[in-house]
Amino acid sequence: MKFCSTVLRAAGAAALAVMLGSCGGESLVAFVPARILVFGDQSSVITASGRKYTINALTTDGTIDCVAYPIWTQVLASSYGIVFPECPGSAAATAVTGRILAKVDATAAGTGEADLAQQITRQLELPAADGGGISSSDLVTVFIGVNDVVAAYKRYELGASVDEVKALTEQAGIAIATQIGRIVDAGGKVIVATVPDVGVTPYARSKDLAGAALLNVLTGRVNNQFLLALQNSGLNDGRKIGLIELNPYLIAVIGNPAGYGYVNVVEGACLALAVLPDCTTNTLKTNPDGTSAGAFTWLWANELQLSPGGHGQLGSLASTRAHNQPFQ
């Protein structure tokens, strides 16, 4: 495949830079976006009140601090000096040029108003005067698919066959590639993340071993079909699409938590009553020593969503990929 993928490993920054610089043998061309458009599910959402679907930081007076504990798209946007209207203080930007178009509970294969296809359709159909459209000066992020895996698994729990739910997740992967194609056809430069392995989440750990294994397989089916469809589309010339993959990092962290500064990689840090996006540093579980769970020492915020530590890693991957991709 001609697009490059970035994987955060234990290698030093110099080795990582060499790896990125040699990706595909392309000379790097600096691309500075005028806007960042964000598509996907709740992993990319910041609410109007600045709340995020992870652990939220608090100010000294107890209000939400949307700048602290940034989600992955904030990390990426800040690297370009771009901010979102839901959290304008994230960087010293002269204008608010980030747009969050992602929706809570969105799926890749669904046809509802929240789902990926409709997110993109609304943006393409919105008049340019109102911020609509997608152009060659836009950097577009897409992170979606976890909800598709969970929905397929729930169908399995209700009696669908393994083959049936595998087919559902394969359709989700193809749908992601199709929507990436629409963005590229409109002129946008894309940073897209593959689906993190639902089989290693706290959600999977609440199932039996066979259930967790199936969630792993279903995640793989989404990603494999997405990559295959993108390869077959002819769009992957390395100049329009940058791919990021979090799963190698998740595997490394879960295999050696202490080596990455984590004390818990198996549970969600938020108390059960603190339903996202209402989880804050005041609503966390405790460690065995009685201290509160940490936003950067627990990998997961709840059964499916990453903690700020996990978001930071994904944001670092996205920023490195975007700044090194030979977008043209």
Residue pairs with C-beta under 8 A, 6 or more apart in sequence:
1 227
1 230
1 231
1 236
2 24
2 236
2 237
2 238
3 24
3 230
3 236
3 237
3 238
3 241
3 242
3 243
4 20
4 23
4 24
4 26
4 238
4 242
4 243
4 321
4 324
4 325
5 243
5 244
5 245
5 321
6 20
6 242
6 243
6 244
6 245
6 317
6 320
6 321
6 324
7 245
7 248
7 249
7 317
8 16
8 248
8 249
8 313
8 316
8 317
9 16
9 248
9 249
9 252
10 252
10 259
11 19
16 320
20 320
20 321
20 324
21 28
21 324
23 238
23 324
24 238
26 238
26 326
27 326
28 324
28 325
28 326
29 326
29 327
29 328
30 323
31 139
31 189
31 322
31 325
31 327
31 328
32 80
33 80
33 82
33 137
33 138
33 139
33 189
34 97
34 135
34 137
34 138
35 82
35 97
35 98
35 99
35 137
35 138
35 139
36 73
36 76
36 77
36 80
36 82
36 97
36 98
36 99
36 138
36 139
36 140
36 141
37 98
37 99
37 101
37 123
37 134
37 138
37 139
37 140
37 141
37 188
38 44
38 73
38 84
38 98
38 99
38 100
38 101
38 102
38 140
38 141
39 101
39 102
39 116
39 119
39 120
39 123
39 140
39 141
39 142
39 143
39 144
39 179
39 183
40 102
40 106
40 116
40 141
40 142
40 143
40 144
41 102
41 103
41 104
41 105
41 106
41 107
41 143
41 144
41 146
41 147
42 53
42 102
42 103
42 104
42 105
42 106
42 276
42 277
42 305
43 53
43 71
43 72
43 102
43 143
43 146
43 305
43 306
44 71
44 72
44 73
44 100
44 102
44 141
44 143
45 52
45 53
45 100
45 102
45 103
45 104
45 277
46 52
46 66
46 71
46 74
46 84
46 86
46 87
46 100
47 86
47 277
48 86
49 64
50 56
50 64
50 65
50 66
50 86
50 87
51 64
51 66
51 277
51 278
52 66
52 69
52 71
52 277
53 71
53 104
53 276
53 277
53 301
53 305
54 69
54 71
54 276
54 277
54 279
54 295
54 301
54 305
54 306
54 307
54 308
54 310
54 311
55 69
55 269
55 270
55 279
55 280
55 281
55 284
55 295
55 301
55 307
55 308
56 64
56 65
56 66
56 69
56 277
56 278
56 279
56 280
56 281
57 64
57 65
57 66
57 67
57 68
57 69
57 280
57 281
57 295
57 308
58 64
58 65
58 280
58 281
58 282
59 65
62 282
64 280
66 86
66 87
66 89
66 90
67 87
67 89
67 90
69 295
69 308
69 311
70 78
70 90
70 308
70 311
70 312
70 315
71 308
71 311
71 315
72 143
72 311
72 312
72 314
72 315
72 318
73 84
73 98
73 100
73 141
73 315
73 318
74 84
74 87
74 90
74 315
75 311
75 312
75 314
75 315
75 316
75 318
75 319
76 141
76 191
76 315
76 318
76 319
76 322
77 83
77 84
77 90
77 91
77 98
78 90
78 91
79 319
79 322
79 323
80 139
80 322
81 91
81 92
81 93
81 94
82 91
82 93
82 97
82 98
83 89
83 90
83 91
83 93
83 96
83 97
83 98
84 90
84 96
84 98
84 99
84 100
85 96
85 98
86 100
88 96
99 123
99 131
101 119
101 122
101 123
102 119
102 143
102 144
103 113
103 114
103 115
103 119
104 114
105 114
105 147
106 114
106 115
106 116
106 119
106 144
106 147
107 115
107 116
107 144
107 145
107 147
107 148
107 151
107 172
108 115
108 116
108 144
108 145
108 148
108 172
108 173
108 175
108 176
108 179
108 222
109 115
109 148
109 168
109 171
109 172
109 175
110 116
110 117
110 148
111 117
111 118
112 118
116 142
116 144
116 175
116 176
116 179
117 175
117 178
117 179
120 134
120 179
120 182
120 183
123 132
123 133
123 134
124 132
124 133
124 134
124 182
124 186
125 132
126 132
126 133
127 133
133 186
134 140
134 183
134 186
134 187
134 188
135 186
135 187
135 188
136 187
136 188
136 189
138 187
138 188
138 189
139 188
139 189
139 190
139 191
139 322
140 183
140 188
140 189
140 190
140 191
141 190
141 191
141 192
141 193
141 318
142 176
142 179
142 180
142 183
142 190
142 191
142 192
142 193
143 192
143 193
143 314
144 176
144 195
145 172
145 173
145 176
145 194
145 195
145 219
145 222
145 223
145 226
146 195
146 196
146 198
146 304
148 168
148 169
148 172
148 195
148 222
149 169
149 172
149 195
149 198
149 215
149 218
149 219
149 222
150 198
150 203
150 304
151 168
152 165
152 166
152 168
152 169
152 172
152 218
153 165
153 198
153 211
153 214
153 215
153 218
155 164
155 165
155 168
156 162
156 164
156 165
156 214
162 214
165 214
165 218
166 217
166 218
166 221
169 218
169 219
169 221
169 222
169 225
170 221
170 222
170 224
170 225
171 225
172 222
172 225
172 226
173 221
173 222
173 223
173 224
173 225
173 226
173 227
173 228
173 229
174 225
174 226
174 229
176 192
176 222
176 226
176 229
177 225
177 226
177 229
177 230
177 233
178 229
180 190
180 192
180 230
180 235
180 241
181 233
181 235
183 190
184 190
184 235
184 240
184 241
188 240
189 240
189 241
189 242
189 325
189 327
190 240
190 241
190 242
191 242
191 244
191 318
191 321
191 322
191 325
192 241
192 242
192 243
192 244
193 243
193 244
193 245
193 246
193 314
193 317
193 318
194 223
194 226
194 227
194 243
194 244
194 245
194 246
194 247
195 219
195 222
195 223
195 226
196 219
196 246
196 247
196 250
196 306
197 215
197 216
197 219
197 220
197 247
197 250
197 251
198 204
198 215
198 216
198 218
198 219
198 304
199 212
199 213
199 214
199 215
199 216
199 217
199 219
200 212
200 216
200 250
200 251
200 254
201 215
201 300
201 303
201 304
202 266
202 267
202 268
202 300
202 302
202 303
202 304
203 215
203 303
203 304
204 211
204 212
204 215
204 216
205 212
205 266
205 267
206 303
207 215
230 236
230 241
235 241
238 325
238 326
239 326
239 327
239 328
240 327
240 328
242 321
242 322
242 325
242 327
243 321
244 314
244 317
244 318
244 321
245 317
246 310
246 313
246 314
246 317
249 313
249 317
250 299
252 260
253 260
253 262
253 265
253 299
254 265
254 299
257 263
257 264
257 265
257 299
261 296
261 297
261 309
262 297
262 298
262 299
262 309
263 287
263 294
263 297
263 298
264 287
264 293
264 297
264 298
264 299
265 298
265 299
265 300
267 285
267 298
267 300
268 285
268 298
268 300
268 301
268 302
268 303
268 305
269 279
269 284
269 285
269 293
269 294
269 295
269 298
269 300
269 301
269 302
269 307
270 276
270 279
270 283
270 284
270 285
270 301
270 302
271 279
271 283
271 284
271 285
273 283
274 280
274 283
274 284
276 301
276 302
276 305
279 301
279 302
281 292
281 295
284 292
284 293
284 294
285 292
285 293
286 292
286 293
287 293
294 309
295 307
295 308
295 309
296 307
296 308
296 309
296 312
297 309
298 307
298 309
299 306
299 307
299 309
299 310
300 306
300 307
300 310
301 307
301 308
306 314
